[in-house]
Amino acid sequence: MSDFNSLIAISQNCQTPVFALTKEQIKQEGKHYRKVLKDTLQASSNFRDAFSNLADRIINLTSNNV
């Protein structure tokens, strides 16, 4: 899995799930903030997808054993 450390820290500070962070909560600044914000939002989407896929796999594995 990719490194989501900065998103997790922002998520904890905002008390918001990583996949639900808004642009305002991410607050990227600096010379290239638009690219950084775009990359961070993409990482948030990747985080959501990775954990959704993982949850689906767990559900499938555990439901077949019943």
GROMACS elastic network, one bead per residue, 0.5 to 0.9 nm:
[ bonds ]
;  ai    aj funct       b0    kb
    1     4     6  0.85406   500
    1    47     6  0.86990   500
    1    50     6  0.76908   500
    2    43     6  0.85573   500
    2    46     6  0.86290   500
    2    47     6  0.81710   500
    3     6     6  0.82291   500
    3     7     6  0.89648   500
    4     7     6  0.53427   500
    4     8     6  0.60961   500
    4     9     6  0.87217   500
    4    43     6  0.73783   500
    4    44     6  0.81549   500
    4    47     6  0.74603   500
    5     8     6  0.51012   500
    5     9     6  0.62403   500
    5    10     6  0.87282   500
    6     9     6  0.51704   500
    6    10     6  0.63080   500
    6    11     6  0.85268   500
    6    40     6  0.89303   500
    7    10     6  0.51128   500
    7    11     6  0.59418   500
    7    12     6  0.85492   500
    7    18     6  0.62424   500
    7    21     6  0.86574   500
    7    26     6  0.80491   500
    7    40     6  0.76520   500
    7    43     6  0.80809   500
    7    44     6  0.71482   500
    8    12     6  0.61026   500
    8    13     6  0.85828   500
    8    17     6  0.83691   500
    8    18     6  0.63345   500
    9    12     6  0.51920   500
    9    13     6  0.62355   500
    9    14     6  0.86390   500
   10    13     6  0.51098   500
   10    14     6  0.60984   500
   10    15     6  0.82881   500
   10    16     6  0.83601   500
   10    18     6  0.78774   500
   10    21     6  0.83133   500
   10    25     6  0.75141   500
   10    26     6  0.66857   500
   11    14     6  0.51979   500
   11    15     6  0.56944   500
   11    16     6  0.50953   500
   11    17     6  0.57399   500
   11    18     6  0.52374   500
   11    19     6  0.87685   500
   11    20     6  0.86383   500
   11    21     6  0.69390   500
   11    25     6  0.84743   500
   11    26     6  0.86254   500
   12    16     6  0.66637   500
   12    17     6  0.79173   500
   12    18     6  0.84829   500
   13    16     6  0.79286   500
   14    17     6  0.85000   500
   14    21     6  0.82172   500
   14    25     6  0.69633   500
   16    19     6  0.82568   500
   16    20     6  0.64115   500
   16    21     6  0.63648   500
   17    20     6  0.52945   500
   17    21     6  0.66303   500
   18    21     6  0.55885   500
   18    44     6  0.61017   500
   18    45     6  0.86963   500
   18    47     6  0.73425   500
   18    48     6  0.75530   500
   19    22     6  0.88157   500
   19    41     6  0.87702   500
   19    44     6  0.52697   500
   19    45     6  0.62074   500
   19    46     6  0.85692   500
   19    47     6  0.66619   500
   19    48     6  0.52526   500
   19    49     6  0.88909   500
   20    44     6  0.80713   500
   20    48     6  0.88281   500
   21    24     6  0.81154   500
   21    25     6  0.60381   500
   21    26     6  0.66950   500
   21    41     6  0.83198   500
   21    44     6  0.77045   500
   22    25     6  0.51690   500
   22    26     6  0.62904   500
   22    27     6  0.87178   500
   22    41     6  0.83522   500
   23    26     6  0.51500   500
   23    27     6  0.62453   500
   23    28     6  0.79349   500
   23    37     6  0.73573   500
   23    41     6  0.77530   500
   24    27     6  0.52743   500
   24    28     6  0.84068   500
   25    28     6  0.87253   500
   26    37     6  0.75707   500
   26    40     6  0.79559   500
   26    41     6  0.84653   500
   27    33     6  0.88540   500
   27    37     6  0.79140   500
   28    32     6  0.89524   500
   28    33     6  0.54866   500
   28    34     6  0.77626   500
   28    36     6  0.66524   500
   28    37     6  0.56411   500
   28    40     6  0.85301   500
   29    32     6  0.74707   500
   29    34     6  0.80733   500
   29    36     6  0.81498   500
   29    37     6  0.82243   500
   30    33     6  0.50770   500
   30    34     6  0.87282   500
   30    36     6  0.88466   500
   31    34     6  0.84269   500
   32    35     6  0.56626   500
   32    36     6  0.62748   500
   32    37     6  0.86016   500
   33    37     6  0.57559   500
   33    38     6  0.83362   500
   34    37     6  0.50568   500
   34    38     6  0.60433   500
   34    39     6  0.85259   500
   35    39     6  0.60561   500
   35    40     6  0.84408   500
   36    39     6  0.50771   500
   36    40     6  0.59997   500
   36    41     6  0.85233   500
   37    41     6  0.60385   500
   37    42     6  0.84614   500
   38    41     6  0.51884   500
   38    42     6  0.61625   500
   38    43     6  0.86234   500
   39    42     6  0.50173   500
   39    43     6  0.61508   500
   39    44     6  0.86368   500
   40    44     6  0.62096   500
   40    45     6  0.86789   500
   41    45     6  0.63087   500
   41    46     6  0.86302   500
   42    45     6  0.50292   500
   42    46     6  0.61405   500
   42    47     6  0.85317   500
   43    47     6  0.60444   500
   43    48     6  0.86359   500
   44    48     6  0.63374   500
   44    49     6  0.87106   500
   45    48     6  0.51113   500
   45    49     6  0.62390   500
   45    50     6  0.86266   500
   46    49     6  0.50525   500
   46    50     6  0.60274   500
   46    51     6  0.85697   500
   47    50     6  0.52015   500
   47    51     6  0.62104   500
   47    52     6  0.84128   500
   48    51     6  0.54100   500
   48    52     6  0.59504   500
   48    53     6  0.85460   500
   49    52     6  0.50475   500
   49    53     6  0.60715   500
   49    54     6  0.85150   500
   50    53     6  0.52424   500
   50    54     6  0.61940   500
   50    55     6  0.86598   500
   51    55     6  0.60173   500
   51    56     6  0.84918   500
   52    55     6  0.50841   500
   52    56     6  0.61688   500
   52    57     6  0.86596   500
   53    56     6  0.50742   500
   53    57     6  0.62521   500
   53    58     6  0.87180   500
   54    57     6  0.51382   500
   54    58     6  0.62965   500
   54    59     6  0.86679   500
   55    58     6  0.51229   500
   55    59     6  0.61508   500
   55    60     6  0.85757   500
   56    59     6  0.50960   500
   56    60     6  0.61018   500
   56    61     6  0.85724   500
   57    60     6  0.50652   500
   57    61     6  0.60624   500
   57    62     6  0.85379   500
   58    61     6  0.51149   500
   58    62     6  0.60546   500
   58    63     6  0.83609   500
   59    62     6  0.53002   500
   59    63     6  0.58437   500
   59    64     6  0.84972   500
   60    63     6  0.53036   500
   60    64     6  0.62335   500
   60    65     6  0.89202   500
   61    64     6  0.56238   500
   61    65     6  0.69023   500
   62    65     6  0.54560   500
   62    66     6  0.70934   500
   63    66     6  0.56117   500
